[in-house]
C-alpha cells in the first residue's frame, strides 16, 4: 500500500463495507472520504462505520446535491499534527 501511495498521481479507491474501511482507518491509510446520502429512511441496516478506538477529524471540502435528492460530501482527514493530507 505504501509503495502505491508513494507513486505520483496514484490514487487508491476503497469501496467496501464498514469492516474493510475499519482496517484502513486503523492503519491511518485514508486521506479522503466521499460519503453519499440517499434520501430514503430505513428502519435498520448496516452501519457506515464500525466502532473505533480513535477519533478522526474531517474537514468538509465540497458538498454537492443532485436532482434525485442524493447529497455527496467530500471530506479530507485532518491528521493529529494538524496537517491536512
JOGI-V308366 format. One record per residue. N is the residue number from 1. BURIAL is 1 if it has 9 or more other C-alpha atoms within 8 Angstrom, else 0. Layout:
BEGIN
n=N burial=BURIAL
n=N burial=BURIAL
END
This chain:
BEGIN
n=1 burial=0
n=2 burial=0
n=3 burial=0
n=4 burial=0
n=5 burial=1
n=6 burial=0
n=7 burial=0
n=8 burial=0
n=9 burial=0
n=10 burial=0
n=11 burial=0
n=12 burial=0
n=13 burial=0
n=14 burial=0
n=15 burial=0
n=16 burial=0
n=17 burial=0
n=18 burial=1
n=19 burial=1
n=20 burial=0
n=21 burial=1
n=22 burial=1
n=23 burial=0
n=24 burial=1
n=25 burial=1
n=26 burial=0
n=27 burial=0
n=28 burial=0
n=29 burial=0
n=30 burial=0
n=31 burial=0
n=32 burial=0
n=33 burial=1
n=34 burial=0
n=35 burial=0
n=36 burial=0
n=37 burial=0
n=38 burial=0
n=39 burial=0
n=40 burial=0
n=41 burial=0
n=42 burial=0
n=43 burial=0
n=44 burial=0
n=45 burial=0
n=46 burial=0
n=47 burial=0
n=48 burial=0
n=49 burial=1
n=50 burial=0
n=51 burial=0
n=52 burial=0
n=53 burial=0
n=54 burial=0
n=55 burial=0
n=56 burial=0
n=57 burial=0
n=58 burial=0
n=59 burial=0
n=60 burial=1
n=61 burial=0
n=62 burial=0
n=63 burial=1
n=64 burial=0
n=65 burial=0
n=66 burial=0
n=67 burial=0
n=68 burial=0
n=69 burial=0
n=70 burial=1
n=71 burial=1
n=72 burial=1
n=73 burial=1
n=74 burial=1
n=75 burial=1
n=76 burial=1
n=77 burial=1
n=78 burial=1
n=79 burial=1
n=80 burial=0
n=81 burial=0
n=82 burial=0
n=83 burial=0
n=84 burial=0
n=85 burial=0
END
